[in-house]
Amino acid sequence: MSESRTALLVMDFQNGITERLGNESVVGAAGRAVRGGSPEAAAANSAFGALAQTGDAFTQDSPATQVIDALAPRPDEPVVVKRRVSAFSGSDLDVLLRAARVDSLVLAGIATSGVVLSTLRQAADLDYRLTVLADACADQDPEVHRVLTEKVFPRQAQVTTADEWSKSL
């Protein structure tokens, strides 16, 4: 006997579409069918599965997941919602970059051993030219940061500082 796995797809409930429909009852019914949580966080994933168990701490609209004010995006800048360690996995980042004909990426982030490493590896596989701003990356373990920026990343990227990179522009 096979187990059935069901997914609820709530599709095309954008403002522009539902306004034209003019039927609030369908919106209400869809709202009753929707469940909160983090469906993209599989229980088998040790990092994301544990986060999903904590409730909504890292949901898309949680204050904990908002970009810090010092780096807030401008209104005309696209914002990519990252759902895995790599900025590419499960996001539309590659589509946005390809549409803009981007072929080179400059990486900065927290943590060096998380998002920076994962994104660098996937970006290299996608044939982007890469630069890592070592001083604009950080890790809880400074030795891991050092090994990655001095020994691992140089195999696939130019590693420099934010100031040096800015001077080269």
C-alpha positions in Angstrom: 0.0 0.0 0.0 1.5 3.4 -1.0 1.2 6.5 1.2 -0.4 9.5 -0.4 1.3 12.9 0.0 -0.8 15.9 -0.7 0.3 19.5 -1.4 -2.1 22.5 -1.3 -1.3 24.9 -4.2 -2.9 28.3 -3.6 -2.4 30.0 -7.0 -2.9 33.4 -8.5 -4.4 35.1 -5.4 -2.6 38.3 -6.3 -4.2 41.7 -5.6 -4.7 42.5 -9.3 -6.5 39.2 -10.0 -8.7 39.0 -6.9 -9.8 42.6 -7.3 -11.1 41.9 -10.7 -12.9 38.7 -9.5 -14.7 40.6 -6.8 -15.6 37.5 -4.8 -14.3 37.7 -1.2 -15.8 34.3 -0.3 -13.3 32.5 -2.5 -10.4 34.4 -0.7 -11.9 33.4 2.7 -12.2 29.8 1.7 -8.6 29.7 0.4 -7.4 31.4 3.7 -9.1 28.7 5.7 -7.3 26.0 3.7 -3.8 27.6 4.2 -1.6 26.5 7.0 1.3 28.5 8.4 4.8 27.3 9.0 7.8 26.5 6.9 6.9 23.9 4.3 10.2 24.3 2.6 12.0 23.1 5.7 12.2 19.3 5.5 12.4 17.5 8.8 15.3 15.5 7.4 17.4 18.7 7.0 19.2 19.1 10.3 19.5 22.9 10.1 16.2 23.9 8.6 14.1 21.2 10.2 15.2 22.3 13.6 14.2 25.9 12.7 10.8 24.8 11.5 10.1 23.3 14.9 10.6 26.6 16.7 7.5 28.1 15.0 7.6 31.2 12.9 11.0 32.6 14.0 12.4 32.5 10.5 9.3 32.9 8.3 9.4 35.4 5.5 7.6 38.2 7.3 9.1 37.7 10.8 11.1 40.7 12.1 14.0 38.3 12.6 14.3 37.8 8.8 14.1 41.4 7.7 17.2 43.1 6.2 19.0 45.3 8.7 18.3 49.1 8.3 21.9 49.9 7.4 21.6 47.7 4.3 18.0 48.2 3.5 17.2 47.7 -0.2 16.1 50.7 -2.3 12.5 50.6 -3.6 13.7 49.8 -7.1 16.0 46.9 -6.1 14.8 43.3 -6.4 14.9 41.3 -3.1 15.5 37.6 -3.4 13.9 35.4 -0.7 16.5 32.9 0.3 15.1 29.5 1.5 18.3 27.4 1.7 21.9 28.0 2.6 22.9 28.9 -1.0 21.3 32.1 -2.3 20.5 30.1 -5.5 18.7 27.1 -4.1 15.0 27.5 -4.3 15.1 31.1 -5.3 14.8 33.1 -8.5 18.3 34.6 -8.2 19.8 33.0 -11.2 16.8 34.0 -13.4 17.1 37.7 -12.2 20.9 37.7 -12.8 20.6 36.1 -16.3 17.9 38.5 -17.3 20.2 41.4 -16.3 23.0 39.7 -18.2 25.2 39.5 -15.1 28.2 37.3 -15.4 30.3 38.3 -12.4 29.3 38.2 -8.7 30.9 39.8 -5.7 30.0 38.0 -2.5 29.7 39.2 1.1 27.8 37.6 3.9 27.3 35.9 7.2 28.4 33.2 7.6 31.5 32.5 5.6 31.0 28.7 6.1 27.3 28.9 5.3 25.8 31.3 2.7 29.1 32.5 1.3 30.6 29.0 0.8 27.4 27.5 -0.6 26.6 30.4 -2.9 30.2 30.5 -4.2 30.2 26.8 -5.0 26.8 26.9 -6.8 27.7 30.2 -8.6 31.0 28.6 -9.8 29.0 25.7 -11.2 26.8 28.2 -13.0 29.8 29.8 -14.6 29.8 33.1 -12.9 33.1 35.0 -12.3 33.5 35.4 -8.6 35.0 37.8 -6.1 34.8 37.4 -2.3 35.1 40.4 0.0 36.8 38.7 2.9 36.4 41.6 5.3 32.7 41.7 4.5 32.2 38.1 5.5 32.2 36.7 9.0 31.9 33.3 10.7 31.3 32.3 14.3 34.6 30.4 14.0 37.4 32.8 12.9 39.7 29.9 11.9 37.1 28.5 9.6 36.7 32.0 8.0 40.5 32.3 7.6 40.8 28.8 6.0 38.0 29.5 3.6 39.1 32.9 2.5 42.8 32.1 2.3 42.9 28.5 1.1 39.5 27.4 -0.3 37.9 30.4 -2.0 40.9 31.4 -4.0 40.5 28.2 -6.0 37.3 29.6 -7.5 37.3 33.3 -6.8 39.3 36.4 -6.4 39.5 37.2 -2.7 40.0 40.8 -1.7 38.7 43.5 0.7 35.8 45.8 0.3 38.1 48.8 0.0 40.4 47.2 -2.6 37.4 46.1 -4.6 35.8 49.6 -4.5 39.1 51.2 -5.7 39.1 48.9 -8.7 35.7 50.2 -9.9 
